[in-house]
Amino acid sequence: MKKIVSLFLALTIMLSLCACQGNFGGVNLNDSIAIPQDGVIKENIVKQIQSENAIGVFTGESNGIRYEWTIFGSDITVPKGINLAVNITETIGGDTKVTLGATEPFGFSALLSVYLNETWSAQSATGYTEEQAVVSASLTGSKSTILNMTMDGSVGSIVVRPDELPEEETTVPTTESEPTESTQPTTGNDDYLSKPESSDNQVYTNGKDKYNTDPVPPGKPKPVEPEDTEVNKSKSYTCTFSIECSTILNNLDMLDPDKLEMVPSGGVILKKTTVTFYEGESVFDVLQRICKEKGIHMEAEWTPIYNSAYVEGIHNLYEFDCGALSGWMYKVNGWYPNYGSSRYQLKDGDVVEWRYTCDLGNDVGGGYAVGG
């Protein structure tokens, strides 16, 4: 009888120890983790994310608004306990006030995604402290807007305000919070992918042209066929280019696991960069060149039916890598053209953004076919 009691006590102690280890040990980083009421994520969890070189996703809610922190193990240098609590309030006029619970910086950058209960018509947003821009936000989301901001926990309280859509034919906007790089076109580069046969420029009775392009909205530039254009290297202008995939960070459950390491923290592959281009060059021409200069992988193929190049992958992130409706899209001056990037002829001051979509463009403010 004593042996049975002793055995029972031993088993009880072992179970208690296991329970203690479960409470104070590691967590399953494959699932999102609820942020505790005090907002504090213990040092051992941050250390686990670092040691496993994993991605930790932490979720919380404030005033009926869901928010989510995404932490990359590769960004953590010195792991320590951090406060991920966030207070979110929507203000009159559509602005959103975001107040972090952190009293000191994390020591690394993390992505904060705020799931608003409304839809913003803007393409981007900026966070301000006393009217000074301190952080930029990319906007994603299909049914409502998601604010995506990279932070290190030091901003305290900010007011996030939607940016105004850029006007066409304007100079390149630059702000202190978004420094731009500059790149010049490589001389002697005549290896353009755009080498189709001659076009008849005919518009057919269904309203579409011979390349199945829907009518272009009033006020937007019409496509220019590559075979009808000559690149004039005696005249050069500037525009800005950027490449980002932040919408993947809102859909990590759909991402091909083998592609996880290709997603940069914050989702930015190429920050806003001032680019010099030649008269007659297309969006695709410049994309080819800047990817080559910056060492960014890019793969495309020519599609005769649309008389344009089709961008299959950038930074080793391809169509369908994050769901059946995923792929690359481009927009210029806040508009997603309904024709390929080889047919969009650049003008001085254009603002070009390449964005990865997980929902056929609906989550990045577009809605046209992917592939650029």
C-alpha positions as CSV (number, residue, x, y, z in Angstrom):
1,M,0.0,0.0,0.0
2,K,2.8,2.4,0.9
3,K,4.5,1.6,-2.4
4,I,1.3,2.5,-4.3
5,V,1.0,5.8,-2.4
6,S,4.6,6.6,-3.0
7,L,4.2,5.9,-6.7
8,F,1.1,8.1,-6.8
9,L,2.9,10.9,-5.1
10,A,5.8,10.6,-7.6
11,L,3.5,10.7,-10.6
12,T,1.8,13.8,-9.1
13,I,5.1,15.6,-8.7
14,M,6.1,14.7,-12.2
15,L,2.9,16.0,-13.6
16,S,3.2,19.2,-11.6
17,L,6.7,19.7,-12.9
18,C,5.5,19.2,-16.5
19,A,2.8,21.7,-15.9
20,C,5.3,24.2,-14.5
21,Q,7.5,23.7,-17.5
22,G,4.6,24.2,-19.8
23,N,3.7,27.5,-18.1
24,F,7.3,28.9,-18.1
25,G,8.8,27.1,-21.1
26,G,8.4,27.7,-24.8
27,V,5.4,28.4,-26.9
28,N,4.1,27.1,-30.2
29,L,5.3,29.7,-32.7
30,N,3.3,28.2,-35.5
31,D,0.1,29.7,-34.0
32,S,-0.6,33.3,-33.1
33,I,-0.2,34.2,-29.4
34,A,-2.7,36.3,-27.5
35,I,-1.1,39.3,-25.8
36,P,-1.6,39.1,-22.0
37,Q,-3.6,41.8,-20.2
38,D,-0.5,43.7,-19.1
39,G,0.9,43.5,-22.6
40,V,4.2,42.0,-21.5
41,I,5.9,39.3,-23.5
42,K,8.5,37.5,-21.4
43,E,12.1,37.4,-22.3
44,N,12.2,33.6,-22.8
45,I,9.6,33.8,-25.6
46,V,11.5,36.6,-27.4
47,K,14.7,34.5,-27.0
48,Q,12.8,31.5,-28.4
49,I,11.9,33.5,-31.5
50,Q,15.5,34.5,-31.9
51,S,17.0,31.0,-31.3
52,E,14.6,29.3,-33.7
53,N,14.9,32.2,-36.3
54,A,11.2,32.1,-36.4
55,I,8.4,34.6,-36.9
56,G,6.2,35.3,-33.8
57,V,2.7,36.7,-34.3
58,F,1.0,38.3,-31.3
59,T,-2.6,39.5,-31.3
60,G,-4.6,41.9,-29.1
61,E,-7.7,44.1,-29.2
62,S,-8.3,47.7,-28.2
63,N,-11.7,49.4,-28.2
64,G,-13.1,46.8,-30.6
65,I,-10.1,47.2,-33.0
66,R,-7.9,44.1,-33.5
67,Y,-4.1,44.6,-33.8
68,E,-1.2,42.3,-34.5
69,W,2.5,42.4,-33.9
70,T,4.8,40.4,-36.2
71,I,8.4,39.8,-34.9
72,F,11.2,38.3,-37.0
73,G,13.8,36.3,-35.1
74,S,16.5,37.5,-37.5
75,D,15.9,41.1,-36.4
76,I,16.4,40.4,-32.7
77,T,19.9,41.2,-31.4
78,V,19.5,41.2,-27.6
79,P,16.3,39.4,-26.5
80,K,14.5,41.0,-23.6
81,G,10.9,41.2,-22.3
82,I,8.8,43.7,-24.2
83,N,5.4,45.4,-23.8
84,L,3.2,44.9,-26.9
85,A,0.0,46.5,-25.5
86,V,-1.5,49.1,-27.8
87,N,-4.4,51.5,-27.2
88,I,-6.3,52.4,-30.4
89,T,-8.9,55.1,-30.9
90,E,-10.5,56.4,-34.1
91,T,-10.8,60.2,-34.1
92,I,-13.1,62.6,-36.0
93,G,-12.1,62.9,-39.6
94,G,-10.9,59.4,-40.1
95,D,-7.6,59.6,-38.3
96,T,-6.6,56.8,-35.9
97,K,-4.7,57.4,-32.7
98,V,-2.2,54.7,-31.7
99,T,-0.6,54.6,-28.3
100,L,2.0,52.0,-27.4
101,G,2.3,50.6,-24.0
102,A,6.1,50.2,-24.3
103,T,8.1,52.6,-22.1
104,E,11.4,51.8,-23.7
105,P,12.4,50.6,-27.2
106,F,12.3,46.9,-28.0
107,G,15.9,46.8,-29.3
108,F,14.6,45.7,-32.7
109,S,11.9,46.6,-35.2
110,A,8.6,44.8,-35.4
111,L,5.6,45.1,-37.7
112,L,2.4,46.5,-36.1
113,S,-0.8,45.8,-38.1
114,V,-4.0,47.6,-37.1
115,Y,-7.2,46.1,-38.4
116,L,-9.5,49.1,-38.8
117,N,-13.3,48.8,-38.9
118,E,-13.5,51.1,-41.9
119,T,-12.0,51.4,-45.4
120,W,-9.7,54.2,-46.3
121,S,-9.6,55.3,-49.9
122,A,-5.9,56.3,-49.6
123,Q,-3.1,54.2,-50.8
124,S,-0.7,54.9,-47.9
125,A,-0.7,56.7,-44.5
126,T,1.7,58.5,-42.2
127,G,1.9,58.6,-38.4
128,Y,2.5,62.0,-36.8
129,T,3.7,63.2,-33.4
130,E,2.7,66.9,-33.0
131,E,2.4,67.2,-36.8
132,Q,5.9,65.7,-37.4
133,A,6.0,62.6,-39.6
134,V,7.6,59.8,-37.6
135,V,6.4,56.6,-39.3
136,S,5.0,55.5,-42.7
137,A,2.2,52.9,-43.1
138,S,1.3,50.7,-46.0
139,L,-2.4,49.9,-46.4
140,T,-3.7,46.5,-47.1
141,G,-7.0,44.6,-46.6
142,S,-9.9,43.5,-48.7
143,K,-13.1,44.5,-46.8
144,S,-11.5,47.0,-44.4
145,T,-8.2,48.7,-44.2
146,I,-5.2,47.3,-42.4
147,L,-2.5,49.7,-41.3
148,N,1.0,48.2,-41.4
149,M,3.8,50.1,-39.6
150,T,7.3,49.1,-38.7
151,M,8.2,50.3,-35.2
152,D,10.8,49.7,-32.4
153,G,8.5,50.6,-29.5
154,S,9.8,54.1,-29.1
155,V,7.2,56.2,-30.8
156,G,4.8,56.5,-27.7
157,S,1.6,58.0,-29.2
158,I,1.0,58.9,-32.8
159,V,-1.9,59.9,-35.0
160,V,-2.1,58.0,-38.2
161,R,-3.6,60.0,-41.1
162,P,-4.3,58.8,-44.7
163,D,-2.0,60.4,-47.3
164,E,-3.5,62.3,-50.2
165,L,-3.3,60.6,-53.5
166,P,-0.4,62.1,-55.6
167,E,-1.3,64.2,-58.6
168,E,-0.1,63.2,-62.0
169,E,2.8,65.1,-63.5
170,T,4.1,66.2,-60.1
171,T,7.6,66.2,-58.7
172,V,8.7,63.3,-56.6
173,P,7.5,63.7,-53.0
174,T,10.1,63.1,-50.3
175,T,9.8,63.5,-46.5
176,E,12.2,63.4,-43.7
177,S,10.7,60.2,-42.4
178,E,11.1,58.5,-45.8
179,P,14.6,59.2,-47.2
180,T,15.0,58.2,-50.8
181,E,18.0,56.7,-52.7
182,S,19.0,57.7,-56.2
183,T,20.0,55.5,-59.0
184,Q,21.1,56.3,-62.6
185,P,20.4,54.3,-65.7
186,T,23.2,52.1,-66.9
187,T,24.6,53.3,-70.2
188,G,24.6,51.0,-73.2
189,N,21.8,48.8,-71.9
190,D,19.6,48.0,-75.0
191,D,18.4,44.6,-73.7
192,Y,14.7,45.5,-73.5
193,L,12.4,42.6,-73.2
194,S,9.7,44.5,-75.2
195,K,10.3,43.3,-78.8
196,P,6.9,42.4,-80.2
197,E,5.6,42.7,-83.7
198,S,3.9,45.9,-85.1
199,S,0.5,46.9,-83.7
200,D,-2.5,48.2,-85.7
201,N,-3.8,50.3,-82.7
202,Q,-7.3,49.2,-83.5
203,V,-10.1,49.5,-81.0
204,Y,-12.7,46.8,-81.4
205,T,-16.5,46.9,-81.1
206,N,-16.6,45.4,-77.6
207,G,-14.7,48.5,-76.3
208,K,-11.4,46.5,-75.9
209,D,-8.4,46.8,-78.1
210,K,-6.7,44.0,-79.9
211,Y,-4.9,43.0,-76.6
212,N,-8.1,42.6,-74.7
213,T,-7.6,45.8,-72.7
214,D,-10.7,47.4,-71.2
215,P,-11.2,51.1,-71.8
216,V,-8.9,53.3,-69.8
217,P,-10.7,55.5,-67.2
218,P,-11.0,59.2,-68.2
219,G,-7.9,61.2,-67.2
220,K,-5.6,58.2,-67.0
221,P,-2.8,57.6,-69.5
222,K,-3.6,55.2,-72.3
223,P,-1.2,52.3,-73.1
224,V,1.7,52.9,-75.4
225,E,2.7,49.9,-77.5
226,P,6.4,49.0,-77.1
227,E,6.9,48.5,-80.8
228,D,5.7,52.1,-81.4
229,T,8.2,53.6,-79.0
230,E,11.8,54.5,-79.3
231,V,14.0,55.1,-76.2
232,N,15.7,58.5,-76.5
233,K,18.8,58.4,-74.3
234,S,19.5,62.1,-74.9
235,K,16.6,63.0,-72.6
236,S,16.3,61.8,-69.0
237,Y,13.9,62.3,-66.2
238,T,13.2,61.0,-62.7
239,C,10.5,59.0,-60.9
240,T,10.4,57.0,-57.7
241,F,10.2,53.2,-57.5
242,S,9.4,51.0,-54.5
243,I,8.7,47.3,-54.0
244,E,6.9,45.8,-51.0
245,C,5.0,42.6,-49.9
246,S,3.5,43.6,-46.5
247,T,0.2,42.0,-47.3
248,I,1.9,38.6,-47.0
249,L,2.5,39.4,-43.3
250,N,-1.2,39.6,-42.9
251,N,-1.6,36.2,-44.5
252,L,1.3,34.1,-43.2
253,D,-1.1,31.1,-42.8
254,M,-1.4,31.0,-46.6
255,L,2.3,31.4,-47.4
256,D,4.3,28.5,-48.8
257,P,6.5,27.6,-45.8
258,D,9.5,27.3,-48.1
259,K,9.2,31.0,-48.9
260,L,9.0,32.3,-45.3
261,E,12.7,33.3,-45.3
262,M,12.2,35.4,-48.4
263,V,9.7,37.8,-46.7
264,P,11.6,40.8,-45.3
265,S,10.6,42.2,-41.9
266,G,8.2,45.1,-42.5
267,G,7.5,43.7,-46.0
268,V,9.8,46.3,-47.7
269,I,12.0,44.9,-50.5
270,L,13.0,48.2,-52.0
271,K,12.3,51.5,-50.2
272,K,11.2,54.6,-52.1
273,T,14.1,55.2,-54.5
274,T,14.6,58.1,-56.9
275,V,15.3,56.6,-60.4
276,T,16.6,58.3,-63.5
277,F,15.0,57.0,-66.8
278,Y,15.2,57.8,-70.5
279,E,12.4,59.2,-72.6
280,G,10.3,56.4,-74.0
281,E,11.0,53.8,-71.3
282,S,8.2,51.8,-69.7
283,V,7.6,50.9,-66.1
284,F,8.9,47.4,-66.9
285,D,12.1,48.7,-68.5
286,V,13.0,50.5,-65.3
287,L,11.9,47.6,-63.1
288,Q,14.4,45.3,-65.0
289,R,17.2,47.8,-64.5
290,I,16.7,48.7,-60.9
291,C,16.3,45.1,-59.9
292,K,19.6,44.3,-61.6
293,E,21.4,47.2,-60.1
294,K,20.1,46.5,-56.6
295,G,20.7,42.7,-56.8
296,I,17.0,41.9,-56.5
297,H,15.8,38.7,-58.1
298,M,13.1,39.3,-60.8
299,E,11.6,36.9,-63.3
300,A,9.2,37.7,-66.2
301,E,8.0,36.4,-69.5
302,W,6.6,38.0,-72.6
303,T,2.9,37.4,-73.2
304,P,2.0,38.2,-76.8
305,I,-1.8,38.1,-76.1
306,Y,-1.4,41.2,-73.9
307,N,1.6,42.7,-75.8
308,S,3.4,43.0,-72.5
309,A,5.8,41.4,-70.1
310,Y,4.3,39.4,-67.2
311,V,6.1,39.7,-63.9
312,E,6.1,36.2,-62.3
313,G,8.3,36.8,-59.4
314,I,10.3,39.4,-57.4
315,H,12.7,38.7,-54.6
316,N,11.9,35.0,-55.2
317,L,8.3,35.6,-54.2
318,Y,6.1,34.3,-57.1
319,E,2.4,34.2,-58.0
320,F,0.5,31.7,-56.0
321,D,3.1,31.6,-53.2
322,C,0.6,33.1,-50.8
323,G,-2.7,31.7,-52.0
324,A,-4.5,31.0,-55.3
325,L,-5.1,34.8,-55.8
326,S,-1.6,36.0,-55.1
327,G,0.9,37.7,-57.3
328,W,2.5,41.1,-58.2
329,M,0.8,44.3,-59.3
330,Y,2.0,47.8,-60.0
331,K,0.5,51.2,-59.6
332,V,1.5,54.6,-60.8
333,N,0.5,57.8,-59.0
334,G,-2.1,55.9,-56.9
335,W,-3.7,54.1,-59.8
336,Y,-3.4,50.4,-60.8
337,P,-3.3,50.4,-64.6
338,N,-5.5,47.8,-66.4
339,Y,-2.7,46.9,-68.8
340,G,0.8,45.5,-68.6
341,S,3.8,47.4,-67.3
342,S,5.6,47.2,-70.7
343,R,2.8,49.4,-72.1
344,Y,2.9,52.1,-69.4
345,Q,5.3,54.8,-70.6
346,L,6.8,56.7,-67.7
347,K,6.6,60.5,-67.3
348,D,8.7,62.8,-65.2
349,G,7.7,62.7,-61.5
350,D,5.8,59.4,-61.7
351,V,5.4,57.5,-58.4
352,V,5.7,53.7,-59.1
353,E,4.9,51.0,-56.5
354,W,5.1,47.3,-57.0
355,R,3.0,45.5,-54.4
356,Y,2.3,41.8,-53.7
357,T,-1.4,40.9,-53.4
358,C,-2.9,37.9,-51.8
359,D,-6.5,38.6,-53.0
360,L,-6.3,39.6,-56.7
361,G,-5.6,43.2,-55.8
362,N,-8.5,43.7,-53.4
363,D,-6.2,43.8,-50.4
364,V,-3.9,46.5,-51.8
365,G,-6.6,48.9,-53.2
366,G,-6.6,47.4,-56.7
367,G,-8.6,44.8,-58.4
368,Y,-7.0,44.0,-61.8
369,A,-5.2,40.9,-62.9
370,V,-1.8,40.4,-61.2
371,G,1.4,40.1,-63.1
372,G,2.0,43.8,-64.1
